[in-house]
Amino acid sequence: MDVMGGLGSYVVKGNSAMHRLGIAGSASNSVRPRKEKRFTYVLNDADDTKHCAGVNCLAVLNPSKPDNSSYLFTGSRDGTLKRWKLNEDVATCSATFESHADWVNDAVLVGGNTLVSCSSDTTVKAWDCFSNGICTRTFRQHTDYVTCLAAVEKNGNIVASGGLGGEVFIWDIEAALAPLTKSSEAADEDHPSGTNGSGNLLVVNSLRTIGSSNDISSQTNIPQGYVPISAKGHKESVYALAMDDTGNLLVSGGTEKAVRVWDSRTGSKMMKLRGHTDNIRALLLDSTGRFCLSGSSDSMIRLWDLGQQRCVHSYAVHTDSVWSLASTPTFSHVYSGGRDLSLYLTDLATRESMLLCTKEYPIQQLAMHDDGIWVATTDSSVHRWSAEGQNPQKVFQRGGSFLAGNLSFSRARASLEGSTPVPLYREPTFSIDGIPGIVQYEILNNKRHVLTKDNAGSVKLWEITRGVLVQDYGQVSFEKKKEELFEMVSIPAWFTVDSRLGNLSVHLDTPQCFSAEMYSVDLKITEKAEDDKFNLARETLKGLLAHWLSKKKHKSESHVTISKVEVDGAPENDSAVYPPFEFSTTSPPSIITEGSHNGPWRKKITALDGTEDGKDLPSWVLDCILDNRLPPREHTKCSFYLQPYEGSTIPSVTQGKLSAPRILRIHKVFSYVMEKLVLDSLSSDGKPWQKPSIEILCNNQVLSTDTSLATDRAWNMNHESVCCCDAFLSRILQHRLLDEPRTNLGYMLLLWARK
């Protein structure tokens, strides 16, 4: 029996004209639908000029045009790069480069004004380093995380990239950034606005992908574009690269535990050097290309003579993995950092070593700058330490040095015996502070709030339908605050979250994201009737893309018309964005998504210019925003039987199973019972009409009339553990008439849960 025959005046029938997404030609389910693209938005902190996750890479641009200032570029696990203008005591964030969809793993400067970065999103990107964040090209040759880059130091154009797929590519950036031909433009698959130089992504398609198996597989039906040289031979992941000043020599290392040497002009193998017993994580070449330094997870630093093709010195300085190396211009001294949280300076000739500093976080990368050294760690802050870079011997004159051994256990044994060196410096000379990243989160029952805790211990409450920080509770107990915010309410899980980028990332997947609805009265939307239903995912998407839609209308010769398709029986479903779904433009979230043509891209919602279409955005998002069309959804209703209360003499007036929306309030069932059943029975006996009093119970406990059917199904009324709404579980609701003459009159709702 359909609910229209039961709770008909309170339940609106769903729209049967909606189309299934991802299935073309036929409405049958015989064809398996393709997996739709995910839509993600990242909630940003109010201070967007600071990193919120570990800094993986550094690049220093010494004084040059246009303003003769020094600049520091930082790349972070939050997916962004930032440009810092350096003065004596001030570092000002002058630009944020936002386009990568995952961690930024490395960055190098080439050609004087080009910044090249690589990411775990498998891309290499080129940027105009003096712009306000313009990404000029995106290269998608790699098949896995791109972990490292190397570049020619002195105004060259050669860049090498390596990654977890075992691939190493050598790029001529000047050639790669040359203007695209018309045929290449046709293959451009990653340009949200379609115009170069406007901060949008432009792709140069590498038509040959060379994998670790050394095979070249051509992609058909794609015009030829720039193709880099491939150094073929790695069978495992690549973690480190380095080049000499001429750009003719390239060294690489990774999980094979060997240093490979290549001719970067041809990609041909030259030699393979063995000696490390664990992954190679850092490499350096001197300017002539004769000597190579390597740092490894075996805690050792090795000096290789490439002319002799052998290791000439080993340095047991660290007690754990060596992740980063930086040398003086003369290659006489090396600075090293890693997992043991320590920064050392070592004289390569005398083997004398000095502990410069030790901090709370593993050291990711080092960059020399004048007489100081910038240190990036797994923390979001960056520090500059005194290094006497022009005359490192001054450091050793202060005393406290030790002689580096040539076996890894010698340093570890010395540490265990209590001869740990004392750090020369206690505090850095300068710091660029980041903000704490989120390390713990919990989606609350109302499915609109998320409780988070950052690595500084602060507990915060976020509202994900508006993308705002609701309250900062400070350093309180996360578990206790979660208990305080508990609500007995059941709303389907329509999104997932993670904190991989340091901020809160909210993921929407179709059709699951469209499973949650709420009444306008519960959302406090006074512009609509209290019984109007709002789909949370749809309204959130409308809020996120309001700026895009406005721009799209403005750019179109004929205004975009939003179809007044009846969605879930709400004919007045319009394009208005209501207060519970208005997103901030002062600290706007960023979206990460992809369309039909290429991989994911990332942009702030206020940076969208209206030209983005199906090539850039998932088709299901466009269907939702432009056509009010949602995919078919399951589990939106509850089924139940309505029967007389046990012991009642009133016959049942309803046959068969009823159904109603999950979000239907108990007070609607209450009204139905009164109007359809109780009043009928009262008037049939000829007695004067008197409005009865009814209460609804479950497990002998009175229910609040504000709860929904879904809530009463999902929660154990004896305060036991949470019950899954989709488990096979029955819930009995008793409707008891409290009017004294008819104390035995009541009704029972048996809610049959879905399997």
Secondary structure, DSSP 4 states (H G I P E B T S, - for coil): --GGGTSTTT-PPPPS----TT--S--SSSSPPPPPPPEEEEEPPS-TTS--S-EEEEEEEEEETTTTEEEEEEEETTSEEEEEEE-SS-EEEEEEEE--SS-EEEEEEETTTEEEEEETTS-EEEEETTSSS-EEEEE---SS-EEEEEE-TTT--EEEEEETTS-EEEEEHHHHTSPPPHHHHHT----SSS-TTSS---EE--SEEE-TT--EEEPTT-------EE-----S-EEEEEE-TTS-EEEEEETT-EEEEEETTTTEEEEEEE--SS-EEEEEE-TTSSEEEEEETTS-EEEEETTTTEEEEEEB--SS-EEEEEE-TTSSEEEEEETTSEEEEEETTT-EEEEEEE-SS-EEEEEEETTEEEEEESSS-EEEEE--TT-THHHHTTS--EE-BSSHHHHHHHHHTT-PPPPS-SS-SEEE---PPEEEEEE-TTSSEEEEEETT--EEEEETTTTEEEEEEES--HHHHHHHT----------EEE-TTSSEEEEE-TTGGGG-EEEHHHHT-TTS-TT-EEEHHHHHHHHHTHHHHHHHHHHSSS--------BTTBTT--SPPPGGGPPPSSS--EEEE--SSSS-EEEEGGG--S---TTTS-HHHHHHHHH------SS-EEEEEEEEPTT--SPP---S-EEEETT-BHHHHHHHIIIIIIHHHHHHTTPPP----EEEEETTEEPPTTSBHHHHHHS-TTS-SPPPTTSS-EEEEEEEE-SGGGTT-EEEEEEE---
